[in-house]
Amino acid sequence: MSLDVAQLRADTPGCEEIIHLNNAGAALSPRSVTNAVTDHLRLESQLGGYEAAEAAADKLMHTRSSIAQLLCVDAADIALTHSDTSAWTKAFWGLALAGWFSSGGTVLVDSGVYNSHYFALLQAQQLFNLKIELMQLNEDGSLNLEDLDSRLDPSTKMVTATHVGTHKGAVSDVAQIGARTRTLGIPFFLDACQSAGQLPLTLSGIQCDVATGTGRKFLRGPRGTGWLFVREEWAERMQPPGIDGSSATWTSLSSFELLPRAERFQEFEYPIAAQIGLGVAVSYALELGIEAIATRISGLSANLRTGLQQAGAKIHDGPGPQSGIVSFTLPNVDCDYLAGQLKLAGINVSVTRAAWTRFDMDERGLEAAVRASPHVYNTEAEIDYLVNHVAASLNCEWS
Ligand SMILES: Cc1ncc(COP(=O)(O)O)c(C=O)c1O
C-alpha cells in the first residue's frame, strides 16, 4: 500500500520549516509524538513526577510492547534506555561482569562497527585477554562466509554486527551470522540503530541475542531515548552495570537479586515523557506499515543516488542491498563546506566521519562524506532540490 505523503507532511510540523534529509541523524517527529511528550511534562508539573509516572504506567508499558511488536519479540525482553550506546554497553558489560570474558578469547566485529561499541571493546581489551577480529566481506558487499566459518571456534566469545552502518547505504546480511552463532551458543549483538524504523526487523529470523537502537533516528522518537532487546536465555546470565531499585532487589546487607529478563536493564530515572513519545512514534510507524515505509524510503534514496551521480557526485554507499542512507562526496569540495552551503539553502544533511566507523572508512581512504537520508515525508521535489544545489556547487569555484 502506498503512503499518503500529503497526510504524512501534515502530521509533521517540521516539514513546513525545512527540507530535512538528516533522518539518519535525528528525524522530524510527528505532531502526535511531540504532543505526547509535552502532555506528560505538563502532567508532571501538575501532579508531581512520581504521581505522573504512576498515572502513565500504561503508556510506558505501551512503549515496550510497541517496540516488541516492531521487532517481533516478547515485550518482557525489551528494556528502555537513554540511547543505543547505553543499551549496547549495558548488555556488553552485563556479560563482562558475569565473567564471560575472564578467560580471554576473541570478539568478532564487522567493518561498520560504530565507535561507541568499539570503545567498549577496547576498554574490555585492557581488562581481559581479548582479541578483536574483523569479519571480511566479499566484493559484492556480502559477508565472506568461509572467512566467518574459519573464525568461529571455541575461543569466540561474542560476535557484533551492524545492520546498517552510520555512514553508508548498504544493508548487511546479518541473518547469516545468527544462523551460525545460535547453534554454537555464541552471543550475537546486532546494532539495529539505523535500520529500526526504516526496514523490517524480525529478530527471531536474524537470531541475534542482543539488539539495540535509538529513538531519534528513523523511528522518529524524541532524543534521549533508546531500546534494548536481550533474549531471555542471555539476559538471565548477565550482570548489568548501573543497577538500581528498578533492576534489582536489595535482599540483605550482603546480597541483591536481579530482576528477571529485560527488567534487569531498566533504570529508575529516565526521561519518562520522551519514552512515552517514543511509544507514540513506534505506533505511528506500525500503523503506516514498515514495508510501506521501507518501499518509500528506498524509492526516494534510489532517486537521490541517481540524481547525485548524474550531478557528478561520487556515491560511497557500498555494494549490495541499500537503505535510506546516501553518502557522497564532490571532487575538490570540502564536505563540511558543502553541508554548510546546503544548510544555507534550507536543506539539512550531515557529514559522516571516519572517526565514527574507522574500519570501513579507513579502508576506503575516506575521511568524511556528506550523508543525506530521506524519510517517508520527504518529497521527490525535495530530492531534486538537493540534487540541483549539489550540481550548482560543482559548477562554482571552490577554494
Ligand atoms: C549505526 C549506529 N550505531 C550506534 C549509534 C549510537 O547511537 P546513540 O547515539 O543513540 O548511542 C549510532 C549513532 O549515530 C549509529 O549510527
The ligand as a Gaussian input file, in Angstrom:
#p B3LYP/6-31G(d) Opt

LIG

0 1
 C       24.954000       2.564000      13.405000
 C       24.931000       3.297000      14.709000
 N       25.092000       2.609000      15.837000
 C       25.063000       3.202000      17.043000
 C       24.886000       4.554000      17.146000
 C       24.863000       5.199000      18.512000
 O       23.591000       5.695000      18.818000
 P       23.385000       6.622000      20.119000
 O       23.955000       7.961000      19.788000
 O       21.895000       6.645000      20.318000
 O       24.090000       5.980000      21.235000
 C       24.701000       5.326000      16.000000
 C       24.524000       6.795000      16.086000
 O       24.596000       7.524000      15.152000
 C       24.722000       4.673000      14.742000
 O       24.543000       5.351000      13.610000

